[in-house]
Amino acid sequence: MDVKIKYLLHLADNPLILGQRLGEWCGHGPVLEQDIALTNISLDLIGQARLLYQYIASLPGQHTHEDALAMLRYENEYYNLLLVEQANKNFGHTIMRQFLYDAFNLLQYESLTSHPDPQLNAIAVKSLKEIKYHYRYSSEWVIRLGDGTEESHAKMQVAINELWRYTGEMFTLADYESALLAEGVALDISLIQPEWQQRVSAVAAQAGLKLPEGEVMLYGGKEGRHTEQMGYILTELQYMQRTYPQMTW
């Protein structure tokens, strides 16, 4: 597969899989307002994924369409971060996963707004307003829960302890990113790690949370090697398309 297509799929698969995860909260949120908020963020993320899948499908030699790209690939053909596929254990765990991703994604998309590819640039500009809201929402909730009750604080500390091992992958270049770096197609995402660390540390300090130290990082999602969680996600995500091929409403 062309390395640029892999890179674009990586950018699209992250919001698709995270959006699918957040969609699981629909009808199950702790209060109605947050149920609706998480569902709306899910729709934002899936909308961002659609823009990228549509762009991929429009490229020369790509005889496909957005639905096939989103829902008819095999597990090893998805290039999302391991972080975004992790299960919803509780509201606090979901918020922490969202915050760690949002802090990264905000910096990534700010960089993409200067991308030489006009189509990718336009997608980044269009998506950035939503991403800024996502970051504001998740960071405020991390502080509210971390600096809340004894129980909410404990759950947030457990969440960051469990999820931290997946954050190193965000700043490690996949093979296709390395191949595209010299051409200016892929970002050198290692450059945004210091600011990400600074933002996460500042929010954690306000929340009274301790960042894990010496954690062994886990990798593989960006290269198509996933945790067991991914199979469950795809079973639900792909069910209708695989059961009723080419169905229309």
Secondary structure, 3 states (H helix, E strand, C coil): CCHHHHHHHHHHHHHHHHHHHHHCCCCCCCCHHHHHHHHHHHHHHHHHHHHHHHHHHHCCCCCCCHHHHHHCCCHHHCCCCCHHHCCCCCHHHHHHHHHHHHHHHHHHHHHHCCCCCHHHHHHHHHHHHHHHHHHHHHHHHHHHHHCCCHHHHHHHHHHHHHHHHHCHHHHCCCHHHHHHHCCCCCCCHHHHHHHHHHHHHHHHHHHCCCCCCCCCCCCCHHHCCCCCHHHHHHHHHCHHHHHCCCCCC
